[in-house]
Amino acid sequence: MPVVDLPLAGICVLELAQGIAGPFCGKLLAEFGAQLIKVEPSTGDITRHQAPFANDYPDAEGSLLYLYLNMAKRSITLSLDCRAGVRLLVALMQHADVIITDQSAPVSAIVPREGQLIHISIRPFGVHGPHTDWPCTELTGSYGHRR
């Protein structure tokens, strides 16, 4: 069987998103060959704590939803509340071609770099407008993002 280059091979993607929508977007890009680095808060992605779990044992490494959404990704935890965490994020961004964010990502931590950086922003009520900061709840179709 011949080796086929995937269409996004050589593309580096940073994912600063939790839950389902942003990580699913990243999963699709990774399946098409992008190198994906998931940046999690120090507590980990919120789906790490959601059932169902492998062997019915609650474990941050065994959430089947987390495993499904994040296979083929590398992961790092960063605290974006401190300068060192922001510096590491900026360093990662110097090598990124694409960044995926959602409502859980602190927008102030996203520092544009010279050149082209594609920013995919997935928010439940849009990027602009009167309801842009409204949280997404179970009623509006997501896991988490409550304030």
DSSP file (Angstrom, degrees, kcal/mol; ACC not computed):
  #  RESIDUE AA STRUCTURE BP1 BP2  ACC     N-H-->O    O-->H-N    N-H-->O    O-->H-N    TCO  KAPPA ALPHA  PHI   PSI    X-CA   Y-CA   Z-CA
    1    1 A M              0   0    0      0, 0.0     2,-0.0     0, 0.0     0, 0.0   0.000 360.0 360.0 360.0 129.2    0.0    0.0    0.0
    2    2 A P        -     0   0    0      0, 0.0     2,-0.4     0, 0.0     0, 0.0  -0.351 360.0-112.6 -70.9 149.1    1.5    3.4   -1.0
    3    3 A V        -     0   0    0     -2,-0.0     2,-0.5     1,-0.0     0, 0.0  -0.685  32.9-157.0 -80.3 129.5    2.3    6.0    1.7
    4    4 A V        -     0   0    0     -2,-0.4     2,-0.3     0, 0.0    -1,-0.0  -0.932  12.6-131.2-113.4 127.3    0.0    9.0    1.2
    5    5 A D        -     0   0    0     -2,-0.5    28,-0.0     1,-0.1    -2,-0.0  -0.603  27.3-125.4 -72.9 131.9    0.9   12.4    2.6
    6    6 A L    >   -     0   0    0     -2,-0.3     3,-1.7     1,-0.1    26,-0.1  -0.506  19.8-116.4 -77.1 149.5   -2.0   13.9    4.5
    7    7 A P  T 3  S+     0   0    0      0, 0.0    26,-0.2     0, 0.0    -1,-0.1   0.752 111.7  43.3 -62.8 -25.8   -3.2   17.3    3.4
    8    8 A L  T >  S+     0   0    0     24,-3.0     3,-2.1    21,-0.1    27,-0.3   0.234  78.2 138.0-104.8  15.3   -2.3   19.1    6.6
    9    9 A A  T <  S+     0   0    0     -3,-1.7    25,-0.2    23,-0.3     3,-0.1  -0.372  71.7  25.8 -58.6 134.4    1.1   17.5    7.2
   10   10 A G  T 3  S+     0   0    0     23,-0.5     2,-0.4     1,-0.3    -1,-0.3   0.348  92.6 120.6  91.4  -5.8    3.6   20.1    8.4
   11   11 A I    <   -     0   0    0     -3,-2.1    24,-2.9    22,-0.2     2,-0.5  -0.795  51.7-150.5 -93.4 131.9    0.9   22.4    9.9
   12   12 A C  E     -a   35   0A   0     -2,-0.4    85,-3.1    22,-0.2    86,-1.8  -0.903  13.8-170.6-105.4 126.8    1.2   23.1   13.6
   13   13 A V  E     -ab  36  98A   0     22,-3.0    24,-3.0    -2,-0.5     2,-0.5  -0.962  11.5-157.1-120.9 131.0   -2.0   23.8   15.5
   14   14 A L  E     -ab  37  99A   0     84,-2.6    86,-2.9    -2,-0.4     2,-0.6  -0.919  11.6-157.6-102.2 131.3   -2.3   25.0   19.1
   15   15 A E  E     +ab  38 100A   0     22,-2.8    24,-3.1    -2,-0.5     2,-0.4  -0.936  20.8 170.8-113.9 114.0   -5.6   24.2   20.8
   16   16 A L  E     + b   0 101A   0     84,-3.6    86,-1.1    -2,-0.6     2,-0.3  -0.591  48.3 107.6-112.5  65.1   -6.7   26.4   23.7
   17   17 A A        -     0   0    0     -2,-0.4     2,-0.3    84,-0.2    -2,-0.1  -0.982  46.2-164.3-144.3 150.2  -10.2   24.9   23.9
   18   18 A Q     >  +     0   0    0     -2,-0.3     4,-0.5    27,-0.1     2,-0.4  -0.782  53.9  29.4-127.7 172.5  -12.1   22.6   26.3
   19   19 A G  T  4 S-     0   0    0     -2,-0.3    28,-0.1     1,-0.2   125,-0.1  -0.617 106.0 -49.6  82.4-132.4  -15.3   20.6   26.1
   20   20 A I  T  > S+     0   0    0     -2,-0.4     4,-2.5   123,-0.2     5,-0.2   0.841 118.4  55.3-112.6 -52.1  -16.5   19.3   22.8
   21   21 A A  H  > S+     0   0    0      2,-0.2     4,-2.0     1,-0.2     5,-0.1   0.929 112.7  38.4 -59.9 -55.4  -16.6   21.9   20.0
   22   22 A G  H  X S+     0   0    0     -4,-0.5     4,-2.3     1,-0.2    -1,-0.2   0.940 118.7  47.6 -62.7 -49.6  -13.0   23.2   20.0
   23   23 A P  H  > S+     0   0    0      0, 0.0     4,-2.5     0, 0.0    -1,-0.2   0.846 110.3  53.5 -61.5 -32.4  -11.4   19.8   20.7
   24   24 A F  H  X S+     0   0    0     -4,-2.5     4,-2.2     2,-0.2    -2,-0.2   0.908 107.6  50.8 -68.1 -39.2  -13.5   18.2   18.0
   25   25 A C  H  X S+     0   0    0     -4,-2.0     4,-2.0    -5,-0.2    -1,-0.2   0.936 112.2  47.3 -58.6 -46.5  -12.3   20.8   15.5
   26   26 A G  H  X S+     0   0    0     -4,-2.3     4,-2.6     1,-0.2    -2,-0.2   0.882 107.9  55.8 -62.8 -38.8   -8.7   20.0   16.6
   27   27 A K  H  X S+     0   0    0     -4,-2.5     4,-2.4     1,-0.2    -1,-0.2   0.914 107.5  49.3 -59.2 -44.1   -9.4   16.3   16.3
   28   28 A L  H  X S+     0   0    0     -4,-2.2     4,-1.1     2,-0.2    -1,-0.2   0.915 111.3  48.5 -63.5 -42.8  -10.4   16.8   12.6
   29   29 A L  H  <>S+     0   0    0     -4,-2.0     5,-2.2     1,-0.2     3,-0.4   0.903 111.8  50.1 -64.1 -40.1   -7.3   18.8   11.8
   30   30 A A  H ><5S+     0   0    0     -4,-2.6     3,-1.9     1,-0.2    -2,-0.2   0.888 105.7  56.1 -64.9 -38.9   -5.1   16.1   13.5
   31   31 A E  H 3<5S+     0   0    0     -4,-2.4    -1,-0.2     1,-0.3    -2,-0.2   0.776 104.2  54.7 -64.7 -24.6   -6.8   13.4   11.5
   32   32 A F  T 3<5S-     0   0    0     -4,-1.1   -24,-3.0    -3,-0.4   -23,-0.3   0.268 132.7 -90.3 -92.3  11.6   -5.8   15.3    8.3
   33   33 A G  T < 5S+     0   0    0     -3,-1.9   -23,-0.5     1,-0.3    -3,-0.2   0.365  76.6 143.2 105.5  -4.4   -2.2   15.3    9.4
   34   34 A A      < -     0   0    0     -5,-2.2     2,-0.7   -25,-0.2    -1,-0.3  -0.399  54.4-121.2 -68.4 144.9   -1.7   18.5   11.4
   35   35 A Q  E     -a   12   0A   0    -24,-2.9   -22,-3.0   -27,-0.3     2,-0.5  -0.801  37.5-160.9 -82.8 117.7    0.6   18.4   14.5
   36   36 A L  E     -ac  13  73A   0     -2,-0.7    38,-2.9    36,-0.5     2,-0.6  -0.893  16.9-170.3-113.3 128.5   -1.7   19.4   17.3
   37   37 A I  E     -ac  14  74A   0    -24,-3.0   -22,-2.8    -2,-0.5     2,-0.5  -0.962  12.9-153.1-116.1 115.2   -0.7   20.6   20.7
   38   38 A K  E     -ac  15  75A   0     36,-3.7    38,-2.6    -2,-0.6     2,-0.7  -0.769   3.6-154.2 -89.5 125.2   -3.5   20.9   23.2
   39   39 A V  E     - c   0  76A   0    -24,-3.1    38,-0.2    -2,-0.5   -22,-0.1  -0.893  18.8-174.1-102.3 111.0   -2.9   23.5   25.9
   40   40 A E  E     - c   0  77A   0     36,-3.3    38,-2.7    -2,-0.7     5,-0.1  -0.728  26.9-109.9-104.0 152.1   -4.8   22.6   29.0
   41   41 A P    >   -     0   0    0      0, 0.0     3,-2.4     0, 0.0    38,-0.2  -0.295  45.6 -95.1 -68.1 167.4   -5.3   24.6   32.2
   42   42 A S  T 3  S+     0   0    0     36,-0.3    37,-0.1     1,-0.3     3,-0.1   0.742 128.2  54.9 -60.2 -22.0   -3.5   23.2   35.3
   43   43 A T  T 3  S-     0   0    0      1,-0.2    -1,-0.3     0, 0.0    34,-0.0   0.536 114.0-121.4 -85.3  -7.2   -6.7   21.3   36.3
   44   44 A G    <   -     0   0    0     -3,-2.4    -1,-0.2     4,-0.0    -2,-0.1  -0.047  45.6 -40.7  87.2 165.5   -6.9   19.6   32.9
   45   45 A D    >   -     0   0    0      1,-0.1     3,-1.7    -3,-0.1     4,-0.3  -0.324  56.2-121.4 -61.5 144.9   -9.6   19.8   30.3
   46   46 A I  G >  S+     0   0    0      1,-0.3     3,-1.2     2,-0.2    -1,-0.1   0.770 109.6  64.8 -63.8 -24.8  -13.1   19.6   31.7
   47   47 A T  G >  S+     0   0    0      1,-0.2     3,-1.5     2,-0.2    19,-0.6   0.665  82.3  77.5 -74.4 -12.9  -13.9   16.4   29.7
   48   48 A R  G <  S+     0   0    0     -3,-1.7    14,-0.3     1,-0.3    15,-0.3   0.752  98.5  45.6 -62.0 -21.3  -11.2   14.5   31.7
   49   49 A H  G <  S+     0   0    0     -3,-1.2     2,-0.4    -4,-0.3    -1,-0.3   0.205  93.7 100.8-107.9  14.6  -13.7   14.3   34.5
   50   50 A Q    <   -     0   0    0     -3,-1.5    15,-0.4     2,-0.1    16,-0.3  -0.859  68.3 -90.7-109.5 136.1  -16.8   13.3   32.5
   51   51 A A  S    S+     0   0    0     -2,-0.4     2,-0.1    12,-0.1    12,-0.1  -0.317  86.2  73.3 -72.1 160.6  -18.2    9.8   32.2
   52   52 A P        -     0   0    0      0, 0.0    12,-2.7     0, 0.0    13,-0.6   0.499  66.7-171.6 -80.7 155.4  -18.2    7.3   30.7
   53   53 A F  B >   -E   63   0B   0     10,-0.2     3,-2.0    11,-0.1    10,-0.2  -0.839  32.7 -95.0-113.4 149.9  -14.9    6.1   32.0
   54   54 A A  G >  S+     0   0    0      8,-2.5     3,-1.7    -2,-0.3     8,-0.1  -0.421 113.4   3.7 -59.5 135.0  -12.8    3.1   30.9
   55   55 A N  G 3  S-     0   0    0      1,-0.3    -1,-0.3    -2,-0.1     7,-0.0   0.690 120.5 -84.1  58.4  21.4  -13.6    0.2   33.2
   56   56 A D  G <  S+     0   0    0     -3,-2.0    -1,-0.3     1,-0.2    -2,-0.2   0.763  96.4 131.8  54.8  28.1  -16.2    2.3   34.9
   57   57 A Y    <   -     0   0    0     -3,-1.7     2,-0.3     5,-0.1    -1,-0.2  -0.936  61.8-126.1-113.4 112.7  -13.4    3.8   37.1
   58   58 A P        +     0   0    0      0, 0.0     2,-0.3     0, 0.0    -9,-0.1  -0.385  49.3 150.0 -60.1 117.1  -13.4    7.6   37.3
   59   59 A D    >   -     0   0    0     -2,-0.3     3,-2.1   -11,-0.2     4,-0.5  -0.983  54.3-129.2-152.2 135.9   -9.9    8.7   36.3
   60   60 A A  T 3  S+     0   0    0     -2,-0.3     3,-0.2     1,-0.3   -10,-0.1   0.716 114.2  46.3 -60.8 -20.6   -8.6   11.8   34.6
   61   61 A E  T 3  S+     0   0    0      1,-0.1    -1,-0.3    -7,-0.0   -12,-0.1   0.407 109.2  56.9 -98.7   1.2   -6.8    9.6   32.0
   62   62 A G    <   +     0   0    0     -3,-2.1    -8,-2.5   -14,-0.3     2,-0.5   0.328  62.4 125.9-120.0   9.0   -9.8    7.3   31.4
   63   63 A S  B  >  -E   53   0B   0     -4,-0.5     4,-2.7   -15,-0.3   -10,-0.2  -0.563  48.7-152.7 -68.6 121.7  -12.6    9.5   30.3
   64   64 A L  H  > S+     0   0    0    -12,-2.7     4,-2.4    -2,-0.5     5,-0.2   0.851  94.8  53.8 -66.6 -33.6  -13.8    8.0   27.0
   65   65 A L  H  > S+     0   0    0    -13,-0.6     4,-2.3   -15,-0.4    -1,-0.2   0.939 110.9  46.0 -63.8 -46.2  -15.1   11.4   25.8
   66   66 A Y  H  > S+     0   0    0    -19,-0.6     4,-1.7   -16,-0.3    -2,-0.2   0.934 113.5  49.1 -61.1 -46.3  -11.7   13.0   26.5
   67   67 A L  H  X S+     0   0    0     -4,-2.7     4,-0.7     1,-0.2    -1,-0.2   0.898 111.7  49.0 -62.6 -40.5   -9.8   10.1   24.8
   68   68 A Y  H >< S+     0   0    0     -4,-2.4     3,-0.5     1,-0.2    -1,-0.2   0.929 115.5  42.8 -63.8 -45.6  -12.0   10.2   21.7
   69   69 A L  H 3< S+     0   0    0     -4,-2.3    -1,-0.2     1,-0.2    -2,-0.2   0.708 120.9  40.1 -75.2 -19.4  -11.7   14.0   21.3
   70   70 A N  H >< S+     0   0    0     -4,-1.7     3,-1.1    -5,-0.2    -1,-0.2   0.246  74.9 126.5-122.0  13.9   -7.9   14.2   22.0
   71   71 A M  T << S+     0   0    0     -4,-0.7     3,-0.1    -3,-0.5   -41,-0.1  -0.433  75.9  27.8 -68.4 151.4   -6.3   11.2   20.3
   72   72 A A  T 3  S+     0   0    0      1,-0.3   -36,-0.5    -2,-0.1     2,-0.3   0.665 102.1 111.2  70.6  19.5   -3.4   12.1   18.0
   73   73 A K  E <   -c   36   0A   0     -3,-1.1     2,-0.3   -38,-0.1    -1,-0.3  -0.904  62.1-137.4-120.1 151.0   -2.7   15.2   20.0
   74   74 A R  E     -c   37   0A   0    -38,-2.9   -36,-3.7    -2,-0.3     2,-0.4  -0.754  27.8-152.3 -94.3 154.4    0.2   16.2   22.3
   75   75 A S  E     +c   38   0A   0     -2,-0.3     2,-0.3   -38,-0.2   -36,-0.2  -0.977  19.4 175.7-136.0 145.1   -0.8   18.0   25.5
   76   76 A I  E     -c   39   0A   0    -38,-2.6   -36,-3.3    -2,-0.4     2,-0.5  -0.994  22.9-136.5-141.4 144.1    0.7   20.5   27.9
   77   77 A T  E     +c   40   0A   0     -2,-0.3     2,-0.4   -38,-0.2   -35,-0.1  -0.889  27.6 175.6-102.5 134.8   -0.7   22.2   30.9
   78   78 A L        -     0   0    0    -38,-2.7     2,-0.8    -2,-0.5   -36,-0.3  -0.997  29.3-138.8-136.4 140.4   -0.1   25.9   31.3
   79   79 A S    >   -     0   0    0     -2,-0.4     3,-1.0   -38,-0.2     6,-0.4  -0.889  14.9-171.9 -95.7 111.2   -1.2   28.4   33.9
   80   80 A L  T 3  S+     0   0    0     -2,-0.8    -1,-0.1     1,-0.2     6,-0.0   0.336  74.9  79.0 -86.7   8.8   -2.0   31.5   31.9
   81   81 A D  T 3  S+     0   0    0      4,-0.0     2,-0.3     5,-0.0    -1,-0.2   0.508  91.1  59.2 -88.3  -6.8   -2.5   33.5   35.1
   82   82 A C  S <> S-     0   0    0     -3,-1.0     4,-1.9     1,-0.1     3,-0.2  -0.879  87.0-119.3-123.7 157.5    1.3   33.8   35.5
   83   83 A R  H  > S+     0   0    0     -2,-0.3     4,-2.8     1,-0.2     5,-0.2   0.861 111.1  56.8 -61.6 -38.2    4.0   35.4   33.3
   84   84 A A  H  > S+     0   0    0      1,-0.2     4,-2.2     2,-0.2    -1,-0.2   0.909 107.6  48.2 -63.0 -41.0    5.9   32.1   32.9
   85   85 A G  H  > S+     0   0    0     -6,-0.4     4,-2.1     2,-0.2    -1,-0.2   0.906 112.7  47.8 -64.4 -42.0    2.8   30.4   31.5
   86   86 A V  H  X S+     0   0    0     -4,-1.9     4,-2.7    -7,-0.2    -2,-0.2   0.896 110.2  52.9 -66.2 -40.0    2.1   33.2   29.1
   87   87 A R  H  X S+     0   0    0     -4,-2.8     4,-2.3     1,-0.2    -2,-0.2   0.911 109.6  48.9 -61.4 -41.6    5.8   33.3   28.0
   88   88 A L  H  X S+     0   0    0     -4,-2.2     4,-2.3     2,-0.2    -1,-0.2   0.902 111.0  50.2 -64.4 -39.9    5.6   29.5   27.2
   89   89 A L  H  X S+     0   0    0     -4,-2.1     4,-2.5     2,-0.2    -2,-0.2   0.928 110.2  49.6 -63.1 -44.4    2.3   30.1   25.3
   90   90 A V  H  X S+     0   0    0     -4,-2.7     4,-1.2     1,-0.2    -1,-0.2   0.894 110.3  51.6 -61.5 -39.7    3.9   32.9   23.2
   91   91 A A  H  < S+     0   0    0     -4,-2.3     4,-0.4     1,-0.2     3,-0.4   0.905 110.6  48.0 -63.8 -41.3    6.9   30.6   22.5
   92   92 A L  H >< S+     0   0    0     -4,-2.3     3,-1.5     1,-0.2     4,-0.5   0.893 107.1  57.1 -64.3 -38.6    4.6   27.9   21.3
   93   93 A M  H >< S+     0   0    0     -4,-2.5     3,-0.8     1,-0.3    -1,-0.2   0.770  92.1  69.7 -65.7 -24.9    2.7   30.4   19.1
   94   94 A Q  T 3< S+     0   0    0     -4,-1.2    -1,-0.3    -3,-0.4    -2,-0.2   0.748 107.7  38.1 -63.7 -21.8    6.0   31.3   17.4
   95   95 A H  T <  S+     0   0    0     -3,-1.5    -1,-0.2    -4,-0.4    -2,-0.2   0.446  98.8 102.5-105.9  -3.3    5.9   27.8   15.8
   96   96 A A    <   -     0   0    0     -3,-0.8   -83,-0.2    -4,-0.5     3,-0.1  -0.523  43.1-175.2 -88.0 148.7    2.1   27.6   15.2
   97   97 A D  S    S+     0   0    0    -85,-3.1    21,-2.6     1,-0.3     2,-0.3   0.646  79.0  26.0-103.1 -28.3    0.2   28.1   12.0
   98   98 A V  E     -bd  13 118A   0    -86,-1.8   -84,-2.6    19,-0.2     2,-0.4  -0.982  61.7-163.3-138.3 144.2   -3.2   27.8   13.5
   99   99 A I  E     -bd  14 119A   0     19,-2.7    21,-3.2    -2,-0.3     2,-0.5  -1.000   6.8-158.0-129.6 134.7   -4.7   28.5   17.0
  100  100 A I  E     +bd  15 120A   0    -86,-2.9   -84,-3.6    -2,-0.4     2,-0.3  -0.948  19.7 171.1-110.8 125.7   -8.1   27.1   18.1
  101  101 A T  E     +bd  16 121A   0     19,-2.9    21,-3.1    -2,-0.5     2,-0.2  -0.899   9.9 179.7-129.3 161.3   -9.8   28.9   21.0
  102  102 A D  E >   - d   0 122A   0    -86,-1.1     3,-1.4    -2,-0.3    21,-0.2  -0.713  55.3 -68.2-139.9-164.9  -13.2   28.8   22.7
  103  103 A Q  T 3  S+     0   0    0     19,-0.6     4,-0.1     1,-0.3    20,-0.1   0.725 125.9  62.0 -65.8 -21.3  -14.9   30.6   25.5
  104  104 A S  T 3  S+     0   0    0    -86,-0.1    -1,-0.3   -88,-0.1   -87,-0.1   0.675  85.2  90.3 -79.3 -15.7  -12.6   28.9   28.1
  105  105 A A  S <  S-     0   0    0     -3,-1.4     2,-0.8   -89,-0.2     3,-0.1  -0.672  82.6-124.5 -84.9 128.4   -9.5   30.5   26.6
  106  106 A P    >   -     0   0    0      0, 0.0     3,-1.9     0, 0.0     4,-0.4  -0.610  18.1-154.2 -71.1 112.1   -8.4   33.9   28.1
  107  107 A V  G >  S+     0   0    0     -2,-0.8     3,-1.6     1,-0.3    -3,-0.0   0.796  89.0  67.1 -60.7 -29.7   -8.3   36.1   25.0
  108  108 A S  G 3  S+     0   0    0      1,-0.3    -1,-0.3    -3,-0.1    -3,-0.0   0.737  94.4  59.5 -63.9 -20.9   -5.8   38.4   26.7
  109  109 A A  G <  S+     0   0    0     -3,-1.9     2,-0.9     1,-0.0    -1,-0.3   0.626  83.0  93.7 -81.7 -12.4   -3.2   35.6   26.6
  110  110 A I    <   -     0   0    0     -3,-1.6    -1,-0.0    -4,-0.4   -24,-0.0  -0.716  56.6-176.7 -87.9 108.8   -3.4   35.3   22.9
  111  111 A V        -     0   0    0     -2,-0.9    -3,-0.0   -22,-0.0    -2,-0.0  -0.917  22.4-129.7-108.8 117.6   -0.6   37.5   21.5
  112  112 A P        -     0   0    0      0, 0.0     2,-0.3     0, 0.0     4,-0.1  -0.312  21.6-149.0 -65.5 149.9   -0.5   37.7   17.7
  113  113 A R        -     0   0    0    -20,-0.1     4,-0.1     1,-0.1     2,-0.0  -0.741  28.9 -84.6-113.0 165.1    2.9   37.0   16.1
  114  114 A E  S    S+     0   0    0     -2,-0.3     2,-0.2     2,-0.1    -1,-0.1  -0.356  97.7  27.1 -65.8 150.1    4.4   38.5   12.9
  115  115 A G  S    S-     0   0    0      2,-0.0     2,-0.5    -3,-0.0    -2,-0.1  -0.578 112.2 -32.6  93.5-161.4    3.3   36.7    9.8
  116  116 A Q        +     0   0    0     -2,-0.2     2,-0.4    -4,-0.1    -2,-0.1  -0.856  52.9 172.3-104.9 127.0    0.1   34.8    9.3
  117  117 A L        -     0   0    0     -2,-0.5     2,-0.5    -4,-0.1   -19,-0.2  -0.982  25.5-140.9-129.3 117.9   -1.6   32.9   12.2
  118  118 A I  E     -d   98   0A   0    -21,-2.6   -19,-2.7    -2,-0.4     2,-0.6  -0.686  16.1-159.3 -81.2 126.3   -5.0   31.5   11.5
  119  119 A H  E     -d   99   0A   0     -2,-0.5     2,-0.7   -21,-0.2   -19,-0.2  -0.934   6.3-167.2-111.9 115.1   -7.3   31.9   14.6
  120  120 A I  E     -d  100   0A   0    -21,-3.2   -19,-2.9    -2,-0.6     2,-0.6  -0.907   8.7-169.7-101.0 114.0  -10.3   29.7   14.8
  121  121 A S  E     -d  101   0A   0     -2,-0.7     2,-0.7   -21,-0.2   -19,-0.2  -0.920   4.5-171.2-110.1 115.4  -12.6   31.0   17.5
  122  122 A I  E     +d  102   0A   0    -21,-3.1   -19,-0.6    -2,-0.6  -100,-0.2  -0.905  18.0 159.4-110.4 107.9  -15.4   28.7   18.5
  123  123 A R    >   -     0   0    0     -2,-0.7     3,-1.1   -21,-0.2     4,-0.1  -0.969  44.4-129.0-130.3 143.7  -17.9   30.4   20.8
  124  124 A P  T 3  S+     0   0    0      0, 0.0     3,-0.1     0, 0.0    -1,-0.1   0.786 107.9  27.6 -65.6 -27.4  -21.5   29.5   21.5
  125  125 A F  T 3  S-     0   0    0      1,-0.4     6,-0.3     7,-0.3     9,-0.1   0.009 119.5 -93.9-125.0  28.7  -22.9   33.0   20.8
  126  126 A G    <   -     0   0    0     -3,-1.1    -1,-0.4     1,-0.1    -4,-0.1  -0.012  33.3 -87.9  86.7 169.3  -20.4   34.4   18.4
  127  127 A V  S    S+     0   0    0     -6,-0.1     2,-0.3    -4,-0.1    -1,-0.1   0.777 107.7  33.2 -87.2 -31.2  -17.3   36.5   18.7
  128  128 A H  S    S+     0   0    0      4,-0.0     3,-0.2    -3,-0.0    -1,-0.1  -0.870  86.1  62.6-124.5 156.6  -19.0   39.9   18.5
  129  129 A G  S >  S-     0   0    0     -2,-0.3     3,-1.2     1,-0.1     4,-0.2  -0.502  90.4 -59.9 119.2 174.8  -22.4   41.1   19.6
  130  130 A P  T 3  S+     0   0    0      0, 0.0     3,-0.2     0, 0.0    -1,-0.1   0.694 129.1  42.1 -69.6 -19.2  -24.4   41.6   22.8
  131  131 A H  T >  S+     0   0    0     -6,-0.3     3,-1.9    -3,-0.2    -6,-0.1   0.239  75.1 113.7-112.2  13.5  -24.3   38.0   23.9
  132  132 A T  T <  S+     0   0    0     -3,-1.2    -7,-0.3     1,-0.3    -1,-0.1   0.789  80.8  46.6 -58.6 -30.0  -20.7   37.0   23.1
  133  133 A D  T 3  S+     0   0    0     -3,-0.2    -1,-0.3    -4,-0.2    -2,-0.1   0.386  80.9 122.3 -95.2   4.3  -19.9   36.5   26.8
  134  134 A W    <   -     0   0    0     -3,-1.9    -9,-0.2    -9,-0.1     2,-0.1  -0.450  65.8-119.1 -64.6 135.9  -22.9   34.4   27.6
  135  135 A P        -     0   0    0      0, 0.0     2,-0.5     0, 0.0    11,-0.1  -0.414  18.4-121.8 -74.9 153.4  -21.8   31.1   29.0
  136  136 A C        +     0   0    0      9,-0.5     2,-0.2    -2,-0.1     5,-0.0  -0.827  37.7 177.4 -93.2 132.1  -22.8   27.9   27.3
  137  137 A T    >>> -     0   0    0     -2,-0.5     5,-1.4     6,-0.1     3,-0.7  -0.667  49.3 -87.6-124.6 179.4  -24.8   25.5   29.5
  138  138 A E  G >45S+     0   0    0      1,-0.3     3,-0.7    -2,-0.2     5,-0.0   0.839 127.1  58.4 -58.0 -32.3  -26.5   22.1   29.1
  139  139 A L  G 345S+     0   0    0      1,-0.2    -1,-0.3     2,-0.1    -3,-0.0   0.826 108.0  44.2 -68.0 -31.5  -29.5   24.0   28.0
  140  140 A T  G <45S-     0   0    0     -3,-0.7    -1,-0.2     2,-0.1    -2,-0.2   0.363 127.0 -95.4 -98.9   5.7  -27.6   25.6   25.1
  141  141 A G  T <<5S+     0   0    0     -3,-0.7     2,-0.3    -4,-0.6    -3,-0.2   0.828  82.1  96.1  98.8  34.7  -25.9   22.4   24.1
  142  142 A S      < -     0   0    0     -5,-1.4     2,-0.7     2,-0.1    -1,-0.3  -0.938  67.5-110.2-145.2 169.7  -22.4   22.0   25.6
  143  143 A Y  S    S-     0   0    0     -2,-0.3     2,-0.2    -5,-0.0  -123,-0.2  -0.918  80.0 -30.3-100.7 115.1  -20.6   20.5   28.5
  144  144 A G        +     0   0    0     -2,-0.7    -2,-0.1     1,-0.1     3,-0.1  -0.494  65.0 132.6  89.2-150.8  -19.3   23.1   31.0
  145  145 A H        +     0   0    0      1,-0.2    -9,-0.5    -2,-0.2     2,-0.2   0.722  43.8 153.6  62.9  27.4  -18.2   26.7   30.4
  146  146 A R              0   0    0    -11,-0.1    -1,-0.2     1,-0.1    -9,-0.1  -0.522 360.0 360.0 -81.1 152.6  -20.3   27.8   33.3
  147  147 A R              0   0    0     -2,-0.2    -1,-0.1    -3,-0.1    -2,-0.0   0.379 360.0 360.0-106.0 360.0  -19.5   30.9   35.2
